[in-house]
């Protein structure tokens, strides 16, 4: 199962498989995922929802592509692929 966050990863050449379950929280979805495709926007924005911390003891960063802020993007951002470590 793959958990997908951020459709922008398509431009980095990732093949995405979306995971969507009504009523499921991000933490619940992550507990069943083996890969996480995530777009990290490098800024702080106040809100009422936080994405769970990716525990590096359980996940390995496979790919990280960094992009600077530019005329089209107000903030720098990164496309990341995380894979669950084998037990």
N, C-alpha and C positions, 0 to 999 in steps of 0.2 A: 504494500500500500504506500502511496506517496501523498504527502501533505504539501499543498502548494499555497504559497503566499506571494502575491504580486505577479501580475501578468507581464510586467516589463521584462522578465527573464526570457521571454520569447526572442527578443532582439539580441540576446547573447547566444542564441543557438541551442538553448535547452529544449528538449522535448518535455512537455508538461503533462502530467496526469492529475486532474483536479480531484480533490477529496472534499465532499460536502455532505454534511449530515445535519439536518435540522435539530436544534437543541443541543448539539455537541459543542463543547468548549474547545478552544485551541489546545489546552493541556490534554484533554481526553483524546483528541485527534492525534496529537504527537505521541501518545503512549502506544498507539497502534501503527504508527508510520515507520518505514525503514529509510526513507529519504525525505529531506526538507529542501525545497527550493524557495529561497527567500530574497526579497528585495529590501535591503536596509537603506533607509534614507537618513543621512547624517545630519540630524538636527533634533531638537527637543520640541515637541508639540504637546500641549496639555490636552488631556482627554480622559475618558472614563474606562478605557480598556488598554491593557498592556499585553504584549505577546510574551509567552513564558520564556524564561531564560533557557538557552540551549546549554545543557550540561555537557561540558567537554569531556567528562569522564564516560559519557554514554554516546557521544556523537563525535565524528571526525569531519573536519572541514576539508572537502574534496576540491572545491573550486571557489575562487574569489576573484571577481572582476570589478575593479574600482573605476568610477567615472566622476569627473569633476563637475561642479556647477557650471552652467553655461547659459546661453541666451534662451534655451528651451527648458532648462531644468534649474529651478531656484536653488536647489541643494545638491551637494555631492551625494552619490549613492553607490551601492555595491550590489551585485548579483552574487548570491552564495548558494552553493550546493553542499548540504550536510548529509552524511550517511551514518546510520546507526552502527556502532561498533559491534562486532561479533562477540558473543559471550564466551 
